[in-house]
Amino acid sequence: MPGDELETQGRRPTVELVLRCSSLLSDVYAAVGSSVELPCTDGVKDGLEWRRNGSVVGSGPVLNLRNASLEDAGVYTCHCSNGDPIEMLHLRLGYAPPPPDVRCWVPSYPLKALCSWTLTPDPLLPTHYITTYWYVNDDQNPAVRPCQIQSEQDRRCTLEGLDELYPVAPYLVNITAVNALGSAASILSVLLEDIVKPDPPVDVKVTPLPGKKVHVQWAPPPTWQDPESFPLKYKVNFYWGNPNTDNTMGPYESDSMVRSGVVPGRTYHIRVSAMDFLSHGQSSEWSDPVNITIPNS
C-alpha cells in the first residue's frame, strides 16, 4: 500500500451496551463476549417471561446474558403473566471498529485520487465513516476537506480539486470508522506521484495483417483526463492456451503496435496495460483480453 501509516488510534467505550429506541422496537448494541443486561422497563417485577425469537429463554425483570455470542443476537420480548408483551428489544452483537486499512491511488493525475479501506475483523454492525484530507505544508492551519463518499457506509472516497500540480509534500488522508460501540481512525500519508495508477486502456482492437502479423490498437482510459499534458505509455501482453505462455512487449508511446511472427491457426489472447509516461506509481491492471485466431493462409 502506497504511503506510510503515520498514526493509528482506536477508542473503546467504557460502556459496551447502547440502546437506541423506536416507537415499537429498541435496538440494543453490545460487544461479542461482553455481559449483557436486558431490562424490562414497565415497572412490573413479578411473573415476567423473556422470549428470544418466540422461544422462552428466562424470567424476571432483567435478563442476563454472560459472555454473549453471535448466536445470542435476535429479537427479545418481555411478557407479563398473561402473555402480553411489555418490551421488545433487538439485540445486535458485533465489535467496535478496528483502525481502517487504507490504500489510495491516482487514476487521473493530477486531478483526482481515490481511497478505499477494509476493516479486519468486520465489526458486523452498521458502521459509517468520517473521511477528510489536507495538504501538508508550512501552514499551521491547513484547510481540511472532505473526501467525498456516496453514502455514509461506503468504503471508498474521492479526493477532488487537488490544488498542487506538482506537490512536493504529501497529503494526509484521515479515515475514521464509527459505530454504536466505538470508533477508530487511520491517517495515511500519500504523495500523489508515488500512487499514480491509471485505469486499464479501452477499445482494444486486433486486426490480422499479411505476413504473419497482427495490428493491435487501443485508447487511453477515459478517466485519464489529459493524456496530452500527462502522456501514458503502454505494454501489450500476448498469451495462448493459458497465461503461463504469455509474452509482454513494450513499452509503446503510441496507441498501437504491430507484432510479427504470429503462428497461423493459433488463438492469441491480447491485453494492454497503461503507465504514467515518467514511470510514476505503478501500471494499470490489464485490459480485458481480446481474442484472435490467426488465419492459416
Backbone as CSV, one residue per row, in Angstrom:
resi,resn,N_x,N_y,N_z,CA_x,CA_y,CA_z,C_x,C_y,C_z
1,MET,0.851,-1.180,0.000,0.000,0.000,0.000,0.884,1.226,0.000
2,PRO,0.651,2.202,-0.968,1.491,3.368,-1.036,1.324,4.199,0.207
3,GLY,2.405,4.914,0.527,2.331,5.810,1.671,2.700,5.116,2.951
4,ASP,3.014,5.903,3.947,3.368,5.369,5.250,2.282,5.706,6.224
5,GLU,1.881,4.736,7.008,0.862,4.979,8.005,1.499,5.728,9.162
6,LEU,0.993,6.966,9.405,1.596,7.815,10.418,1.000,7.587,11.785
7,GLU,-0.286,7.329,11.800,-0.929,7.270,13.099,-2.113,6.341,13.045
8,THR,-2.272,5.514,14.025,-3.445,4.664,14.154,-3.943,4.802,15.573
9,GLN,-5.202,5.124,15.715,-5.720,5.314,17.051,-7.104,4.714,17.156
10,GLY,-7.396,4.067,18.274,-8.713,3.480,18.481,-9.217,3.836,19.849
11,ARG,-10.496,4.080,19.934,-11.089,4.425,21.211,-12.181,3.430,21.536
12,ARG,-12.157,2.849,22.695,-13.150,1.864,23.122,-14.026,2.480,24.202
13,PRO,-15.323,2.307,24.112,-16.200,2.903,25.124,-16.099,2.152,26.445
14,THR,-16.333,2.862,27.520,-16.331,2.219,28.836,-17.622,1.453,29.062
15,VAL,-18.707,1.842,28.366,-19.968,1.121,28.468,-20.194,0.408,27.150
16,GLU,-20.387,-0.905,27.199,-20.465,-1.693,25.984,-21.888,-1.822,25.450
17,LEU,-22.877,-1.426,26.224,-24.268,-1.618,25.846,-24.870,-0.286,25.445
18,VAL,-25.481,-0.219,24.266,-26.065,1.009,23.767,-27.488,0.725,23.329
19,LEU,-28.463,1.508,23.809,-29.865,1.356,23.427,-30.253,2.497,22.511
20,ARG,-30.942,2.146,21.424,-31.494,3.158,20.551,-32.951,2.795,20.314
21,CYS,-33.849,3.654,20.715,-35.269,3.292,20.782,-36.028,3.806,19.573
22,SER,-37.013,3.045,19.159,-38.010,3.480,18.202,-39.364,3.295,18.870
23,SER,-40.430,3.616,18.141,-41.748,3.550,18.757,-42.151,2.106,19.072
24,LEU,-41.648,1.121,18.346,-42.056,-0.253,18.548,-40.938,-1.144,19.064
25,LEU,-39.716,-0.853,18.675,-38.626,-1.769,18.947,-37.381,-0.970,19.300
26,SER,-36.695,-1.419,20.356,-35.446,-0.776,20.751,-34.279,-1.606,20.250
27,ASP,-33.335,-0.958,19.559,-32.101,-1.614,19.160,-31.111,-1.561,20.312
28,VAL,-30.549,-2.715,20.650,-29.543,-2.823,21.696,-28.257,-3.323,21.059
29,TYR,-27.183,-2.549,21.183,-25.888,-2.919,20.612,-24.955,-3.350,21.727
30,ALA,-24.279,-4.478,21.542,-23.356,-4.980,22.555,-22.199,-5.687,21.875
31,ALA,-21.065,-5.720,22.582,-19.870,-6.356,22.046,-19.929,-7.862,22.247
32,VAL,-19.480,-8.616,21.248,-19.357,-10.064,21.384,-18.412,-10.360,22.551
33,GLY,-18.830,-11.280,23.433,-18.026,-11.639,24.594,-18.310,-10.835,25.840
34,SER,-19.159,-9.822,25.732,-19.480,-8.998,26.897,-20.660,-9.585,27.669
35,SER,-20.898,-9.078,28.858,-22.089,-9.424,29.635,-23.168,-8.402,29.321
36,VAL,-24.348,-8.887,28.979,-25.434,-8.020,28.541,-26.602,-8.151,29.505
37,GLU,-27.153,-7.023,29.917,-28.368,-6.992,30.728,-29.492,-6.362,29.921
38,LEU,-30.568,-7.125,29.739,-31.734,-6.621,29.022,-32.822,-6.317,30.036
39,PRO,-33.177,-5.044,30.234,-34.170,-4.674,31.248,-35.589,-4.668,30.692
40,CYS,-36.520,-5.057,31.541,-37.944,-4.903,31.242,-38.389,-3.653,31.997
41,THR,-38.654,-2.576,31.306,-38.735,-1.255,31.922,-40.140,-0.803,32.294
42,ASP,-41.131,-1.699,32.246,-42.508,-1.280,32.518,-42.767,-1.043,33.995
43,GLY,-41.899,-1.532,34.874,-42.104,-1.397,36.314,-42.657,-2.643,36.958
44,VAL,-43.189,-3.572,36.181,-43.682,-4.840,36.711,-42.487,-5.725,37.053
45,LYS,-42.515,-6.397,38.205,-41.392,-7.229,38.629,-41.726,-8.712,38.711
46,ASP,-42.989,-9.054,38.901,-43.369,-10.449,39.107,-44.019,-11.031,37.850
47,GLY,-43.776,-12.330,37.662,-44.441,-13.059,36.581,-43.962,-12.710,35.191
48,LEU,-42.755,-12.146,35.094,-42.257,-11.746,33.779,-41.539,-12.907,33.088
49,GLU,-41.709,-12.969,31.791,-41.087,-14.036,30.996,-40.390,-13.419,29.790
50,TRP,-39.178,-13.922,29.497,-38.405,-13.445,28.347,-38.423,-14.489,27.229
51,ARG,-38.570,-14.017,26.013,-38.520,-14.890,24.846,-37.548,-14.297,23.815
52,ARG,-36.820,-15.199,23.160,-35.947,-14.771,22.053,-36.451,-15.407,20.769
53,ASN,-36.816,-14.563,19.851,-37.382,-15.033,18.575,-38.536,-16.006,18.811
54,GLY,-39.324,-15.733,19.887,-40.513,-16.519,20.183,-40.314,-17.661,21.146
55,SER,-39.060,-18.028,21.475,-38.790,-19.149,22.380,-38.437,-18.613,23.772
56,VAL,-38.948,-19.271,24.830,-38.709,-18.828,26.198,-37.232,-19.031,26.540
57,VAL,-36.605,-17.963,27.090,-35.182,-18.039,27.444,-34.914,-17.610,28.885
58,GLY,-35.918,-17.125,29.629,-35.667,-16.705,31.004,-36.857,-15.999,31.592
59,SER,-36.680,-15.522,32.835,-37.749,-14.832,33.552,-37.139,-13.746,34.414
60,GLY,-38.012,-12.872,34.925,-37.561,-11.805,35.810,-37.478,-10.468,35.103
61,PRO,-37.303,-9.395,35.882,-37.285,-8.043,35.300,-36.042,-7.758,34.457
62,VAL,-34.954,-8.532,34.663,-33.728,-8.320,33.889,-33.236,-9.674,33.378
63,LEU,-32.941,-9.743,32.083,-32.365,-10.950,31.501,-30.869,-10.746,31.364
64,ASN,-30.092,-11.624,31.994,-28.639,-11.517,31.968,-28.061,-12.531,30.975
65,LEU,-27.214,-12.039,30.090,-26.508,-12.889,29.133,-25.017,-12.766,29.407
66,ARG,-24.392,-13.865,29.808,-22.965,-13.852,30.113,-22.170,-14.264,28.878
67,ASN,-21.091,-13.562,28.632,-20.216,-13.900,27.504,-21.041,-14.063,26.220
68,ALA,-21.758,-13.020,25.864,-22.688,-13.077,24.733,-21.963,-13.448,23.441
69,SER,-22.557,-14.361,22.685,-22.008,-14.779,21.399,-22.951,-14.335,20.288
70,LEU,-22.526,-14.514,19.054,-23.350,-14.104,17.927,-24.675,-14.856,17.895
71,GLU,-24.683,-16.084,18.445,-25.929,-16.861,18.471,-26.971,-16.237,19.401
72,ASP,-26.539,-15.345,20.294,-27.478,-14.700,21.208,-28.212,-13.530,20.568
73,ALA,-27.789,-13.106,19.392,-28.449,-11.976,18.733,-29.877,-12.353,18.343
74,GLY,-30.743,-11.371,18.303,-32.123,-11.611,17.902,-33.072,-10.648,18.571
75,VAL,-34.373,-10.914,18.410,-35.420,-10.074,18.993,-35.877,-10.693,20.307
76,TYR,-35.712,-9.936,21.394,-36.124,-10.376,22.730,-37.390,-9.627,23.115
77,THR,-38.358,-10.387,23.641,-39.593,-9.779,24.117,-39.829,-10.152,25.569
78,CYS,-40.250,-9.172,26.348,-40.589,-9.371,27.758,-42.117,-9.404,27.878
79,HIS,-42.645,-10.457,28.529,-44.094,-10.648,28.616,-44.522,-10.668,30.078
80,CYS,-45.701,-10.099,30.339,-46.262,-10.184,31.683,-46.958,-11.538,31.855
81,SER,-47.532,-11.771,33.024,-48.060,-13.101,33.368,-49.180,-13.554,32.446
82,ASN,-49.919,-12.636,31.842,-51.000,-13.040,30.927,-50.513,-13.212,29.484
83,GLY,-49.186,-13.082,29.263,-48.604,-13.306,27.946,-48.480,-12.079,27.078
84,ASP,-49.020,-10.932,27.537,-48.914,-9.725,26.719,-47.475,-9.203,26.715
85,PRO,-46.976,-8.760,25.564,-45.612,-8.225,25.514,-45.521,-6.851,26.165
86,ILE,-44.464,-6.651,26.931,-44.204,-5.366,27.574,-43.055,-4.635,26.868
87,GLU,-42.047,-5.396,26.522,-40.828,-4.804,25.967,-40.398,-5.602,24.748
88,MET,-39.879,-4.895,23.728,-39.322,-5.543,22.536,-37.938,-4.957,22.296
89,LEU,-36.937,-5.809,22.359,-35.550,-5.378,22.199,-34.881,-6.193,21.108
90,HIS,-34.230,-5.525,20.189,-33.469,-6.209,19.140,-31.999,-6.152,19.522
91,LEU,-31.446,-7.274,19.958,-30.059,-7.341,20.377,-29.174,-7.570,19.151
92,ARG,-28.271,-6.623,18.920,-27.328,-6.701,17.806,-25.922,-6.804,18.387
93,LEU,-25.220,-7.867,18.034,-23.894,-8.119,18.589,-22.826,-7.954,17.509
94,GLY,-21.703,-7.421,17.926,-20.603,-7.208,16.993,-19.397,-6.661,17.725
95,TYR,-18.652,-5.811,17.038,-17.406,-5.293,17.588,-17.297,-3.797,17.321
96,ALA,-16.550,-3.117,18.190,-16.131,-1.764,17.851,-15.216,-1.842,16.632
97,PRO,-15.234,-0.842,15.763,-14.427,-0.946,14.545,-12.936,-0.910,14.840
98,PRO,-12.143,-1.690,14.095,-10.684,-1.575,14.176,-10.231,-0.398,13.315
99,PRO,-8.969,0.019,13.438,-8.461,1.060,12.534,-8.558,0.597,11.080
100,PRO,-9.110,1.411,10.193,-9.228,1.001,8.793,-7.856,0.775,8.146
101,ASP,-7.801,-0.233,7.272,-6.615,-0.486,6.451,-6.838,0.241,5.121
102,VAL,-6.128,1.337,4.913,-6.418,2.277,3.827,-5.382,2.152,2.718
103,ARG,-5.854,2.186,1.478,-4.973,2.308,0.317,-5.533,3.388,-0.600
104,CYS,-4.639,4.141,-1.236,-5.044,5.219,-2.129,-4.290,5.101,-3.444
105,TRP,-4.904,5.563,-4.527,-4.261,5.564,-5.825,-4.828,6.708,-6.662
106,VAL,-4.088,7.064,-7.713,-4.455,8.193,-8.568,-4.761,7.668,-9.966
107,PRO,-6.046,7.570,-10.353,-6.381,7.122,-11.707,-6.393,8.267,-12.718
108,SER,-6.303,9.511,-12.254,-6.403,10.670,-13.140,-5.472,11.762,-12.633
109,TYR,-4.166,11.556,-12.856,-3.176,12.531,-12.382,-3.296,13.818,-13.192
110,PRO,-3.222,14.999,-12.546,-3.108,15.211,-11.092,-4.414,15.671,-10.475
111,LEU,-5.546,15.312,-11.102,-6.817,15.924,-10.741,-7.565,15.197,-9.640
112,LYS,-7.376,13.891,-9.518,-8.240,13.129,-8.623,-7.501,11.934,-8.064
113,ALA,-7.766,11.628,-6.802,-7.250,10.412,-6.170,-8.418,9.671,-5.535
114,LEU,-8.283,8.364,-5.426,-9.288,7.519,-4.784,-8.654,6.805,-3.604
115,CYS,-9.441,6.601,-2.562,-9.005,5.814,-1.409,-10.081,4.788,-1.089
116,SER,-9.661,3.600,-0.719,-10.590,2.573,-0.245,-9.993,1.947,0.994
117,TRP,-10.825,1.226,1.748,-10.344,0.661,3.001,-11.143,-0.581,3.359
118,THR,-10.530,-1.384,4.207,-11.171,-2.573,4.750,-11.068,-2.534,6.267
119,LEU,-11.936,-3.302,6.921,-11.920,-3.439,8.374,-11.747,-4.920,8.705
120,THR,-10.701,-5.235,9.472,-10.440,-6.615,9.879,-10.178,-6.666,11.377
121,PRO,-11.037,-7.381,12.149,-12.231,-8.097,11.697,-13.368,-7.152,11.365
122,ASP,-14.323,-7.666,10.592,-15.502,-6.875,10.267,-16.311,-6.631,11.535
123,PRO,-16.745,-5.390,11.783,-17.489,-5.102,13.018,-18.847,-5.803,13.123
124,LEU,-19.406,-6.214,11.988,-20.707,-6.912,11.954,-21.858,-6.017,12.379
125,LEU,-21.612,-4.727,12.491,-22.639,-3.760,12.876,-22.630,-2.609,11.870
126,PRO,-23.756,-1.882,11.737,-23.746,-0.709,10.856,-22.621,0.250,11.261
127,THR,-21.765,0.566,10.300,-20.607,1.409,10.565,-20.557,2.503,9.504
128,HIS,-20.374,3.738,9.940,-20.215,4.824,8.981,-18.823,5.425,9.118
129,TYR,-18.464,6.283,8.169,-17.090,6.739,8.063,-17.032,8.259,7.938
130,ILE,-16.082,8.836,8.643,-15.763,10.253,8.528,-14.453,10.331,7.754
131,THR,-14.479,10.977,6.585,-13.341,10.930,5.667,-12.894,12.345,5.319
132,THR,-11.651,12.675,5.613,-11.119,14.009,5.344,-9.684,13.887,4.832
133,TYR,-9.192,14.985,4.262,-7.792,15.047,3.842,-7.331,16.496,3.861
134,TRP,-6.015,16.678,3.904,-5.436,18.014,3.850,-4.018,17.925,3.314
135,TYR,-3.540,19.055,2.794,-2.206,19.121,2.217,-1.221,19.565,3.286
136,VAL,-0.087,18.888,3.371,0.916,19.203,4.374,1.871,20.257,3.816
137,ASN,1.884,21.430,4.441,2.839,22.480,4.065,3.196,23.258,5.322
138,ASP,3.709,24.449,5.140,4.131,25.226,6.302,2.975,25.889,7.023
139,ASP,1.786,25.814,6.467,0.618,26.440,7.091,0.271,25.703,8.383
140,GLN,0.178,26.444,9.469,-0.158,25.824,10.751,-1.626,25.427,10.824
141,ASN,-2.449,25.987,9.942,-3.877,25.664,9.932,-4.294,25.249,8.522
142,PRO,-3.905,24.062,8.103,-4.231,23.635,6.737,-5.737,23.457,6.564
143,ALA,-6.176,23.662,5.330,-7.603,23.509,5.021,-7.950,22.029,4.977
144,VAL,-8.834,21.604,5.860,-9.288,20.208,5.901,-10.510,20.084,5.008
145,ARG,-10.454,19.135,4.081,-11.522,18.966,3.108,-12.133,17.574,3.247
146,PRO,-13.391,17.442,2.854,-13.992,16.100,2.888,-13.515,15.253,1.724
147,CYS,-13.223,14.003,1.997,-13.009,13.011,0.942,-14.397,12.475,0.605
148,GLN,-14.862,12.730,-0.599,-16.264,12.548,-0.940,-16.638,11.062,-1.013
149,ILE,-17.741,10.696,-0.331,-18.292,9.354,-0.396,-19.744,9.434,-0.840
150,GLN,-20.228,8.345,-1.447,-21.597,8.328,-1.939,-22.606,8.176,-0.809
151,SER,-22.280,7.358,0.187,-23.146,7.187,1.352,-22.261,6.928,2.554
152,GLU,-22.808,7.080,3.759,-22.000,7.006,4.968,-21.347,5.649,5.166
153,GLN,-21.943,4.588,4.604,-21.393,3.251,4.815,-20.499,2.786,3.672
154,ASP,-20.272,3.639,2.653,-19.339,3.289,1.595,-17.927,3.164,2.154
155,ARG,-17.139,2.291,1.542,-15.744,2.139,1.942,-14.816,2.616,0.831
156,ARG,-15.187,3.729,0.224,-14.377,4.327,-0.835,-14.714,5.806,-0.911
157,CYS,-13.686,6.637,-1.086,-13.931,8.072,-1.186,-13.012,8.679,-2.238
158,THR,-13.346,9.914,-2.662,-12.649,10.584,-3.749,-12.072,11.900,-3.271
159,LEU,-10.777,12.102,-3.553,-10.129,13.385,-3.312,-10.174,14.156,-4.621
160,GLU,-10.919,15.262,-4.634,-11.081,16.045,-5.849,-10.574,17.460,-5.619
161,GLY,-10.352,18.159,-6.730,-9.913,19.543,-6.628,-8.544,19.685,-5.990
162,LEU,-7.635,18.766,-6.323,-6.289,18.824,-5.755,-5.552,20.033,-6.338
163,ASP,-5.095,20.921,-5.455,-4.562,22.212,-5.892,-3.122,22.135,-6.375
164,GLU,-2.347,21.272,-5.761,-0.917,21.256,-6.037,-0.632,20.438,-7.289
165,LEU,-0.186,21.129,-8.373,0.054,20.424,-9.633,1.234,19.468,-9.512
166,TYR,2.314,19.918,-8.896,3.473,19.058,-8.664,3.809,19.114,-7.171
167,PRO,3.018,18.446,-6.347,3.199,18.590,-4.905,4.533,18.026,-4.443
168,VAL,5.203,18.785,-3.585,6.463,18.318,-3.011,6.250,17.753,-1.619
169,ALA,5.082,17.986,-1.060,4.730,17.462,0.259,3.535,16.539,0.105
170,PRO,3.322,15.630,1.056,2.218,14.683,0.922,0.875,15.274,1.348
171,TYR,-0.154,14.595,0.929,-1.481,14.792,1.502,-1.647,13.801,2.649
172,LEU,-2.398,14.205,3.658,-2.768,13.296,4.741,-4.241,12.964,4.605
173,VAL,-4.547,11.671,4.620,-5.929,11.189,4.491,-6.327,10.551,5.819
174,ASN,-7.416,11.024,6.393,-7.905,10.518,7.686,-9.224,9.788,7.455
175,ILE,-9.244,8.497,7.746,-10.459,7.691,7.645,-10.818,7.231,9.057
176,THR,-11.977,7.657,9.541,-12.441,7.284,10.879,-13.694,6.431,10.753
177,ALA,-13.657,5.235,11.337,-14.808,4.328,11.340,-15.555,4.487,12.655
178,VAL,-16.879,4.580,12.574,-17.690,4.839,13.766,-18.902,3.904,13.757
179,ASN,-19.134,3.213,14.876,-20.407,2.520,15.059,-20.862,2.676,16.501
180,ALA,-21.910,1.978,16.890,-22.506,2.177,18.207,-21.577,1.780,19.342
181,LEU,-20.537,1.008,19.074,-19.659,0.519,20.130,-18.337,1.271,20.226
182,GLY,-18.057,2.158,19.286,-16.808,2.889,19.377,-16.372,3.443,18.043
183,SER,-15.113,3.876,17.981,-14.567,4.445,16.751,-13.071,4.180,16.700
184,ALA,-12.517,4.250,15.503,-11.075,4.091,15.310,-10.691,4.807,14.027
185,ALA,-9.485,5.352,14.000,-9.044,6.150,12.861,-7.684,5.697,12.367
186,SER,-7.447,5.892,11.070,-6.134,5.716,10.462,-5.823,6.954,9.644
187,ILE,-4.587,7.414,9.725,-4.123,8.551,8.941,-3.008,8.062,8.024
188,LEU,-3.194,8.292,6.720,-2.253,7.805,5.718,-1.616,8.994,5.020
189,SER,-0.298,8.956,4.863,0.437,9.975,4.120,0.614,9.501,2.686
190,VAL,0.184,10.314,1.717,0.289,9.927,0.313,0.887,11.072,-0.500
191,LEU,1.902,10.748,-1.284,2.469,11.668,-2.267,1.919,11.250,-3.623
192,LEU,1.226,12.162,-4.303,0.450,11.790,-5.479,1.284,11.057,-6.527
193,GLU,2.505,11.519,-6.787,3.311,10.871,-7.824,3.607,9.414,-7.496
194,ASP,3.657,9.095,-6.214,4.002,7.724,-5.818,2.837,6.755,-5.970
195,ILE,1.615,7.269,-6.067,0.448,6.379,-6.079,-0.329,6.460,-7.394
196,VAL,0.330,6.976,-8.437,-0.329,7.010,-9.751,-0.603,5.575,-10.207
197,LYS,-1.828,5.314,-10.595,-2.203,4.024,-11.169,-3.380,4.247,-12.128
198,PRO,-3.102,4.345,-13.429,-4.207,4.568,-14.369,-5.172,3.388,-14.382
199,ASP,-6.365,3.642,-14.876,-7.283,2.553,-15.179,-6.809,1.863,-16.464
200,PRO,-7.298,0.657,-16.757,-6.846,-0.057,-17.961,-7.242,0.680,-19.242
201,PRO,-6.457,0.532,-20.303,-6.854,1.061,-21.613,-8.180,0.448,-22.076
202,VAL,-8.815,1.127,-23.014,-10.127,0.680,-23.503,-10.081,0.540,-25.027
203,ASP,-11.170,-0.024,-25.566,-11.352,-0.137,-27.025,-10.179,-0.850,-27.695
204,VAL,-9.742,-1.955,-27.097,-8.645,-2.725,-27.689,-9.180,-3.466,-28.920
205,LYS,-8.485,-3.291,-30.042,-8.888,-3.926,-31.304,-7.672,-4.627,-31.903
206,VAL,-7.884,-5.811,-32.467,-6.804,-6.600,-33.053,-7.193,-6.963,-34.487
207,THR,-6.271,-6.725,-35.421,-6.534,-6.988,-36.832,-5.396,-7.824,-37.412
208,PRO,-5.691,-8.955,-38.085,-4.611,-9.723,-38.732,-4.083,-8.986,-39.967
209,LEU,-2.769,-9.099,-40.192,-2.133,-8.487,-41.354,-1.408,-9.569,-42.153
210,PRO,-1.190,-9.332,-43.424,-0.417,-10.299,-44.214,0.992,-10.466,-43.638
211,GLY,1.564,-11.649,-43.884,2.928,-11.892,-43.443,3.035,-12.280,-41.986
212,LYS,2.044,-12.982,-41.469,2.061,-13.465,-40.081,2.249,-12.325,-39.080
213,LYS,1.400,-11.294,-39.226,1.456,-10.134,-38.347,0.060,-9.825,-37.814
214,VAL,0.021,-9.121,-36.687,-1.239,-8.583,-36.163,-1.016,-7.131,-35.764
215,HIS,-2.035,-6.335,-35.976,-2.039,-4.930,-35.574,-2.938,-4.783,-34.354
216,VAL,-2.402,-4.211,-33.267,-3.157,-4.008,-32.024,-3.309,-2.506,-31.802
217,GLN,-4.532,-2.091,-31.523,-4.823,-0.674,-31.303,-5.665,-0.533,-30.045
218,TRP,-5.539,0.597,-29.345,-6.272,0.825,-28.103,-6.454,2.314,-27.889
219,ALA,-7.200,2.670,-26.867,-7.406,4.068,-26.484,-7.053,4.224,-25.014
220,PRO,-6.592,5.422,-24.616,-6.278,5.633,-23.193,-7.539,5.541,-22.349
221,PRO,-7.405,5.212,-21.061,-8.596,5.136,-20.207,-9.292,6.497,-20.140
222,PRO,-10.616,6.521,-20.266,-11.325,7.809,-20.252,-11.162,8.569,-18.934
223,THR,-10.809,7.868,-17.855,-10.609,8.553,-16.582,-9.300,9.334,-16.542
224,TRP,-8.374,9.044,-17.478,-7.121,9.809,-17.571,-7.422,11.024,-18.442
225,GLN,-7.749,12.146,-17.800,-8.458,13.220,-18.480,-7.587,14.104,-19.372
226,ASP,-6.268,14.065,-19.210,-5.425,14.953,-20.012,-4.206,14.193,-20.531
227,PRO,-4.398,13.253,-21.470,-3.256,12.478,-21.966,-2.276,13.297,-22.787
228,GLU,-2.678,14.487,-23.235,-1.744,15.339,-23.977,-0.705,15.949,-23.046
229,SER,-1.153,16.470,-21.928,-0.227,17.093,-20.967,0.475,16.060,-20.102
230,PHE,-0.218,14.961,-19.832,0.343,13.905,-18.986,0.219,12.579,-19.741
231,PRO,1.139,12.338,-20.686,1.005,11.155,-21.549,1.221,9.857,-20.790
232,LEU,0.736,8.795,-21.415,0.892,7.438,-20.890,1.779,6.627,-21.829
233,LYS,2.305,5.546,-21.325,2.971,4.548,-22.160,2.304,3.210,-21.887
234,TYR,2.481,2.261,-22.812,1.674,1.049,-22.782,2.541,-0.189,-22.986
235,LYS,2.090,-1.287,-22.400,2.641,-2.605,-22.673,1.524,-3.491,-23.210
236,VAL,1.899,-4.402,-24.108,0.930,-5.303,-24.737,1.338,-6.737,-24.409
237,ASN,0.367,-7.496,-23.924,0.615,-8.861,-23.488,-0.116,-9.836,-24.414
238,PHE,0.621,-10.834,-24.889,0.061,-11.902,-25.724,0.191,-13.218,-24.962
239,TYR,-0.873,-14.011,-24.943,-0.738,-15.381,-24.444,-1.676,-16.293,-25.219
240,TRP,-1.358,-17.566,-25.196,-2.173,-18.561,-25.901,-2.236,-19.814,-25.044
241,GLY,-3.350,-20.459,-25.064,-3.527,-21.648,-24.227,-3.828,-21.272,-22.795
242,ASN,-2.853,-20.689,-22.084,-3.059,-20.228,-20.709,-2.072,-19.100,-20.447
243,PRO,-2.288,-18.307,-19.397,-1.432,-17.142,-19.150,0.035,-17.479,-18.923
244,ASN,0.370,-18.750,-18.633,1.776,-19.108,-18.440,2.574,-19.046,-19.742
245,THR,1.882,-18.949,-20.871,2.564,-18.858,-22.163,2.699,-17.407,-22.608
246,ASP,2.606,-16.482,-21.703,2.488,-15.080,-22.097,3.819,-14.492,-22.545
247,ASN,3.692,-13.418,-23.334,4.835,-12.656,-23.810,4.418,-11.193,-23.810
248,THR,5.174,-10.354,-23.123,4.826,-8.939,-22.995,5.795,-8.097,-23.805
249,MET,5.250,-7.150,-24.562,6.045,-6.291,-25.437,5.807,-4.829,-25.068
250,GLY,6.798,-4.018,-25.293,6.697,-2.601,-24.993,7.727,-2.169,-23.971
251,PRO,7.660,-0.937,-23.487,6.514,-0.024,-23.624,6.469,0.715,-24.967
252,TYR,5.226,1.134,-25.303,4.975,1.901,-26.504,4.417,3.258,-26.114
253,GLU,4.869,4.290,-26.813,4.392,5.638,-26.520,3.165,6.003,-27.350
254,SER,2.881,5.206,-28.371,1.708,5.452,-29.212,0.550,4.571,-28.756
255,ASP,-0.551,4.637,-29.492,-1.733,3.847,-29.137,-1.935,2.659,-30.063
256,SER,-0.829,2.141,-30.639,-0.935,0.951,-31.473,0.444,0.323,-31.614
257,MET,0.469,-0.927,-32.067,1.716,-1.639,-32.337,1.432,-2.763,-33.312
258,VAL,2.489,-3.301,-33.927,2.381,-4.430,-34.834,3.317,-5.519,-34.339
259,ARG,2.796,-6.733,-34.222,3.632,-7.866,-33.842,3.794,-8.784,-35.034
260,SER,5.049,-9.183,-35.260,5.373,-10.117,-36.339,5.579,-11.512,-35.761
261,GLY,5.554,-12.502,-36.652,5.893,-13.859,-36.271,4.814,-14.608,-35.536
262,VAL,3.558,-14.205,-35.682,2.487,-14.964,-35.052,2.275,-16.267,-35.823
263,VAL,1.757,-17.272,-35.143,1.655,-18.621,-35.706,0.263,-18.834,-36.300
264,PRO,0.162,-19.166,-37.573,-1.155,-19.443,-38.187,-1.876,-20.572,-37.452
265,GLY,-3.186,-20.417,-37.291,-4.010,-21.416,-36.616,-4.032,-21.279,-35.103
266,ARG,-3.161,-20.489,-34.539,-3.116,-20.313,-33.082,-4.045,-19.177,-32.663
267,THR,-4.732,-19.373,-31.528,-5.582,-18.319,-30.964,-4.791,-17.553,-29.907
268,TYR,-4.687,-16.243,-30.103,-3.971,-15.372,-29.173,-4.973,-14.573,-28.346
269,HIS,-4.635,-14.380,-27.080,-5.406,-13.525,-26.176,-4.524,-12.304,-25.889
270,ILE,-5.040,-11.127,-26.188,-4.220,-9.918,-26.179,-4.840,-8.904,-25.222
271,ARG,-4.011,-8.338,-24.383,-4.464,-7.339,-23.418,-3.393,-6.257,-23.284
272,VAL,-3.815,-5.081,-22.805,-2.950,-3.905,-22.769,-3.015,-3.279,-21.380
273,SER,-1.870,-2.771,-20.899,-1.843,-2.015,-19.648,-1.216,-0.650,-19.899
274,ALA,-1.514,0.293,-19.026,-1.029,1.670,-19.152,-0.217,2.056,-17.927
275,MET,0.728,2.987,-18.144,1.527,3.512,-17.044,1.864,4.965,-17.337
276,ASP,2.041,5.745,-16.289,2.470,7.122,-16.446,3.759,7.155,-17.276
277,PHE,3.856,8.134,-18.173,4.987,8.212,-19.092,6.324,8.310,-18.359
278,LEU,6.345,8.950,-17.200,7.581,9.114,-16.426,7.774,7.995,-15.405
279,SER,6.949,6.969,-15.512,7.049,5.776,-14.640,6.737,6.067,-13.183
280,HIS,5.939,7.088,-12.920,5.486,7.323,-11.552,4.454,6.261,-11.165
281,GLY,4.484,5.822,-9.932,3.474,4.889,-9.444,3.624,3.507,-10.045
282,GLN,2.496,2.937,-10.477,2.509,1.579,-10.995,1.611,1.468,-12.221
283,SER,1.757,0.358,-12.928,0.960,0.125,-14.130,-0.491,-0.150,-13.764
284,SER,-1.360,0.084,-14.732,-2.767,-0.267,-14.561,-2.918,-1.780,-14.540
285,GLU,-4.101,-2.226,-14.183,-4.450,-3.622,-14.413,-4.527,-3.864,-15.929
286,TRP,-4.455,-5.127,-16.329,-4.594,-5.441,-17.744,-6.033,-5.177,-18.204
287,SER,-6.164,-4.755,-19.438,-7.495,-4.662,-20.035,-8.068,-6.070,-20.200
288,ASP,-9.372,-6.148,-20.426,-9.977,-7.446,-20.731,-9.358,-7.990,-22.025
289,PRO,-9.062,-9.289,-22.066,-8.399,-9.826,-23.261,-9.296,-9.810,-24.489
290,VAL,-8.666,-9.552,-25.620,-9.317,-9.664,-26.929,-8.694,-10.855,-27.640
291,ASN,-9.528,-11.720,-28.204,-9.055,-12.979,-28.784,-9.037,-12.893,-30.321
292,ILE,-8.014,-13.502,-30.914,-7.944,-13.572,-32.369,-7.260,-14.893,-32.762
293,THR,-7.848,-15.582,-33.727,-7.244,-16.794,-34.278,-6.585,-16.417,-35.610
294,ILE,-5.295,-16.702,-35.732,-4.532,-16.295,-36.915,-4.934,-17.181,-38.096
295,PRO,-5.313,-16.555,-39.213,-5.705,-17.378,-40.373,-4.551,-18.249,-40.863
296,ASN,-4.903,-19.395,-41.446,-3.892,-20.322,-41.961,-3.333,-19.900,-43.306
297,SER,-3.969,-18.976,-43.960,-3.472,-18.569,-45.258,-3.288,-17.058,-45.293
